[in-house]
Amino acid sequence: MEADRKRGRYAKTVERQKAIIRAARDSFAQHGVTGSSLRDVAERAGIAHASVLYHFPSKDELLLAVLASSDEEELQHSAYTEDNAAGGKTFLRDLLLRHQQRPELIRFWAELTSAASRTDHAAHEYFVTRYEEGRARTVAFLQRLQDQGRLRKGLDPEHAAVLFLAMLDGMQTQWLLDTGLDILSPLDQFFDLILEPET
């Protein structure tokens, strides 16, 4: 019976934290991290300000929790490994379309990535690690294409990975400034540039 009560309390705690994180993400996306407040987060989550502070004593801790939660969501959408060019292209098209459904979140990420380039920013290490891991995954994907004879001859997977991520970030930034811009067709053409024609 005591174990059941503990599990019940734990489940409520987890759900409360998830509600706070969702509210914080919406607040950050609307007002920016600097312009948001824990009181606004509490109001959006429908709980007391003290309850937010109990779970996340500072805005920095809450920000890192929001980032970790966003990563978990992305991983759920990319549960398979892109072993070929067609799979990689489909994954990236789906990713861009998902992001376009929440432009405020793309804007939040773009602003936060730039701000976190400062070494004293709370999310600096997070973004350094995130980009390192993103490049490593992209290099591995491009290396698989090279092993299959599909990567353009003379193109180094590590250099191509840097170009690849820069292209994705840049296209989404351009889309934020002009939401009528087609960024899916350029994505397809980018693959044409880095891949050998199929025989």
C-alpha positions as CSV (number, residue, x, y, z in Angstrom):
1,M,0.0,0.0,0.0
2,E,2.8,2.4,0.9
3,A,4.6,1.5,-2.4
4,D,1.4,2.4,-4.3
5,R,1.1,5.7,-2.5
6,K,4.8,6.5,-3.4
7,R,4.2,5.6,-7.1
8,G,1.1,7.8,-7.1
9,R,3.0,10.7,-5.7
10,Y,5.9,10.2,-8.1
11,A,3.5,10.1,-11.1
12,K,1.8,13.3,-9.9
13,T,5.2,14.9,-9.6
14,V,6.2,13.9,-13.1
15,E,3.0,15.1,-14.6
16,R,3.3,18.4,-12.7
17,Q,6.9,18.9,-14.1
18,K,5.7,18.1,-17.6
19,A,2.9,20.7,-17.3
20,I,5.5,23.3,-16.1
21,I,7.8,22.5,-18.9
22,R,5.1,22.8,-21.5
23,A,4.0,26.1,-20.0
24,A,7.6,27.4,-20.0
25,R,8.2,26.4,-23.6
26,D,5.1,28.4,-24.6
27,S,6.1,31.3,-22.5
28,F,9.7,31.3,-23.8
29,A,8.5,31.0,-27.4
30,Q,6.1,33.9,-27.0
31,H,8.2,36.3,-24.9
32,G,11.8,35.0,-25.3
33,V,13.7,33.6,-22.3
34,T,14.6,37.1,-21.0
35,G,11.1,38.5,-21.4
36,S,9.3,35.6,-19.7
37,S,8.9,35.1,-16.0
38,L,8.3,32.1,-13.7
39,R,5.0,33.8,-12.6
40,D,3.8,33.7,-16.2
41,V,4.8,30.0,-16.4
42,A,2.9,29.3,-13.2
43,E,-0.2,31.1,-14.6
44,R,0.0,29.1,-17.9
45,A,0.4,25.8,-16.0
46,G,-2.5,26.7,-13.6
47,I,-0.4,26.3,-10.5
48,A,1.1,28.5,-7.8
49,H,4.3,30.3,-8.4
50,A,5.8,28.5,-5.3
51,S,5.1,25.2,-7.0
52,V,7.1,26.1,-10.0
53,L,10.0,27.2,-7.8
54,Y,9.7,23.9,-5.9
55,H,10.3,21.9,-9.0
56,F,12.6,24.4,-10.8
57,P,14.3,26.8,-8.5
58,S,15.6,29.1,-11.3
59,K,14.7,30.1,-14.8
60,D,18.0,28.6,-16.0
61,E,17.1,25.2,-14.7
62,L,13.7,25.4,-16.3
63,L,15.3,26.4,-19.6
64,L,17.5,23.4,-19.6
65,A,14.5,21.1,-18.8
66,V,12.6,22.6,-21.7
67,L,15.6,21.9,-24.0
68,A,15.9,18.3,-22.8
69,S,12.2,17.8,-23.3
70,S,12.4,19.1,-26.9
71,D,15.2,16.7,-27.6
72,E,13.2,13.8,-26.3
73,E,10.3,14.7,-28.6
74,E,12.7,14.9,-31.6
75,L,14.1,11.5,-30.8
76,Q,10.6,10.0,-30.8
77,H,10.2,11.3,-34.4
78,S,13.6,10.0,-35.5
79,A,13.5,6.5,-33.9
80,Y,14.8,4.8,-37.0
81,T,18.3,5.1,-38.6
82,E,18.4,6.7,-42.0
83,D,20.5,4.1,-43.8
84,N,20.0,5.5,-47.3
85,A,19.5,8.8,-49.2
86,A,15.8,8.3,-49.6
87,G,15.3,7.7,-45.9
88,G,17.4,10.7,-45.0
89,K,15.5,13.0,-47.4
90,T,12.1,11.8,-46.1
91,F,13.2,12.3,-42.5
92,L,14.4,15.8,-43.2
93,R,11.3,16.8,-45.2
94,D,9.1,15.6,-42.3
95,L,11.2,17.5,-39.8
96,L,10.9,20.7,-41.7
97,L,7.2,20.3,-42.1
98,R,6.8,19.6,-38.4
99,H,8.8,22.7,-37.5
100,Q,6.7,24.9,-39.9
101,Q,3.6,24.0,-37.9
102,R,5.2,25.8,-34.9
103,P,7.0,28.9,-36.2
104,E,7.2,30.4,-32.7
105,L,9.3,27.4,-31.6
106,I,11.7,27.8,-34.6
107,R,12.0,31.5,-33.7
108,F,12.7,30.5,-30.0
109,W,15.4,28.1,-31.1
110,A,17.0,30.5,-33.5
111,E,17.2,33.3,-30.9
112,L,18.4,31.0,-28.2
113,T,21.1,29.4,-30.3
114,S,22.5,32.8,-31.1
115,A,22.3,33.9,-27.4
116,A,23.9,30.7,-26.2
117,S,27.0,31.4,-28.3
118,R,28.1,33.4,-25.3
119,T,30.2,31.2,-23.0
120,D,28.4,32.6,-19.9
121,H,24.9,31.7,-21.1
122,A,23.1,28.9,-19.2
123,A,22.5,26.9,-22.4
124,H,26.0,27.3,-23.9
125,E,27.3,23.9,-23.0
126,Y,24.0,22.3,-24.1
127,F,24.2,23.8,-27.6
128,V,27.9,23.0,-28.0
129,T,27.1,19.4,-27.2
130,R,24.0,19.4,-29.3
131,Y,25.8,20.6,-32.4
132,E,28.7,18.2,-31.8
133,E,26.3,15.3,-31.6
134,G,24.3,16.5,-34.6
135,R,27.5,16.8,-36.7
136,A,28.6,13.3,-35.6
137,R,25.2,11.8,-36.5
138,T,25.3,13.6,-39.9
139,V,28.9,12.5,-40.6
140,A,27.8,8.9,-39.8
141,F,24.9,9.1,-42.2
142,L,27.0,10.6,-45.0
143,Q,29.7,8.0,-44.4
144,R,27.1,5.3,-44.9
145,L,26.2,7.0,-48.2
146,Q,29.8,7.1,-49.2
147,D,30.2,3.4,-48.4
148,Q,27.2,2.8,-50.7
149,G,28.9,4.8,-53.5
150,R,26.2,7.5,-53.3
151,L,28.1,10.5,-51.8
152,R,29.5,12.8,-54.5
153,K,33.1,11.8,-55.2
154,G,35.7,14.0,-53.6
155,L,33.2,15.3,-51.0
156,D,34.5,14.8,-47.4
157,P,31.7,13.6,-45.1
158,E,32.9,15.8,-42.2
159,H,32.9,18.9,-44.4
160,A,29.6,17.9,-46.0
161,A,28.1,17.6,-42.5
162,V,29.0,21.2,-41.6
163,L,27.4,22.4,-44.9
164,F,24.4,20.2,-44.3
165,L,23.6,21.6,-40.8
166,A,24.3,25.2,-42.0
167,M,21.9,24.6,-44.9
168,L,19.1,23.4,-42.5
169,D,19.5,26.2,-40.0
170,G,19.8,28.9,-42.8
171,M,16.7,27.7,-44.7
172,Q,14.6,27.7,-41.5
173,T,15.8,31.2,-40.7
174,Q,14.9,32.4,-44.2
175,W,11.5,30.8,-43.8
176,L,10.9,32.7,-40.6
177,L,11.4,35.9,-42.5
178,D,9.2,34.8,-45.4
179,T,6.8,31.9,-44.5
180,G,5.8,31.7,-48.2
181,L,9.3,30.6,-49.1
182,D,9.6,27.0,-50.5
183,I,12.4,25.3,-48.6
184,L,11.5,21.7,-49.5
185,S,12.5,22.0,-53.1
186,P,15.9,23.4,-52.3
187,L,16.3,20.6,-49.8
188,D,15.7,18.1,-52.6
189,Q,18.2,19.9,-54.8
190,F,20.8,20.0,-52.1
191,F,20.7,16.2,-52.0
192,D,21.1,16.2,-55.8
193,L,24.3,18.3,-55.3
194,I,25.9,16.0,-52.8
195,L,24.8,12.6,-54.2
196,E,26.0,10.7,-57.2
197,P,23.2,9.9,-59.7
198,E,21.6,6.6,-59.2
199,T,22.5,4.1,-61.9
